[in-house]
Amino acid sequence: MKRALIPLLLSVVLAGCGGSRQPAAHAPAARPAAAVPAGTVIAPNFADAAPIDDWNGRPPLAYAVHGIDVAKYQTAIDWPTARANGVNFAFIKATEGGDRVDEMFRDHWRGAGRAGVARGAYHFFYHCRSAIEQAKWFIRHVPRTAGMLPPVLDMEWTPFSPTCTIRRPPEDIRRDARIFIEAVTAHYGQRPILYTSIDFFEDNQMWRVNGADFWLRAVRRHPQDLYDGHPWTFWQYTSTGLIPGIAGKVDINVFGGSAGDWASWLAARAQ
């Protein structure tokens, strides 16, 4: 079933939101919080504490659909205000390893849902536990919720972990990714998203992992340049974003398509 394409309601973006701009110490003046129909795309009213002036002709603001990822570090979010200022989606940290649940997961999950933000949950992979154990832990703590975004597997190196800094062979890493992906796909009925950074992507040849959309981190250059043209669905372009309604800095992401593409992508994954 096809849905009508969602219009991009707000096309005027403040100069402090991207491209060539001066560093901003605070989030821009907030648009007032208001009820926003689910699925409506709102243009970003964002700033950045450490902006990039040159994106080699492909700035994040070339994309219509912006959102965030959050964890326990974002302790105060006014979700209706964030939504009204351009947070169209949120990936929320749920679990880590096989024994940790993010302290803010439930609050963020409920707050995003009430504000009409498209929400998904992510798992931070721990290299010292089995992949199936971690998949079961994630499934145990993340409810199957109507309209939720696909589950996310976050795989990175962990050099600063107090308990697990091992670097296993690439074939083991890719095997674990496939195990996790297959388990969560079977449970949630959605093809998952795989988040990673450039060093982990290259060290483990993650382009060889099939069955997942990719969410790539690239905070200095466009992912097309860093990841040798590998397809991506989401791009994390800053970790120093400033957004009305969110205390402190926050990661900001874009969806790799138009507002209409976003509508189609959501419809294909509706639960």
Secondary structure, 3 states (H helix, E strand, C coil): CCCCCCCECCCCCCHHHCCCCCCCCCCCCCCCCCCCCCCCECCCCCEECCCCCCCCCCCHHHCCCEEEEECCCCCCECHHHHHHCCCCEEEEEEEECCCEECCCHHHHHHHHHHCCCEEEEEEECCCCCCHHHHHHHHHHHCCCCCCCCCCEEECCCCCCCCCCCCCCCHHHHHHHHHHHHHHHHHHHCCCCEEEECHHHHHHCCHHHCCCCEEEEECCCCCHHHHCCCCCCCEEEEEEEEECCCECCCEEEEEECCCHHHHHHHHHHCCC
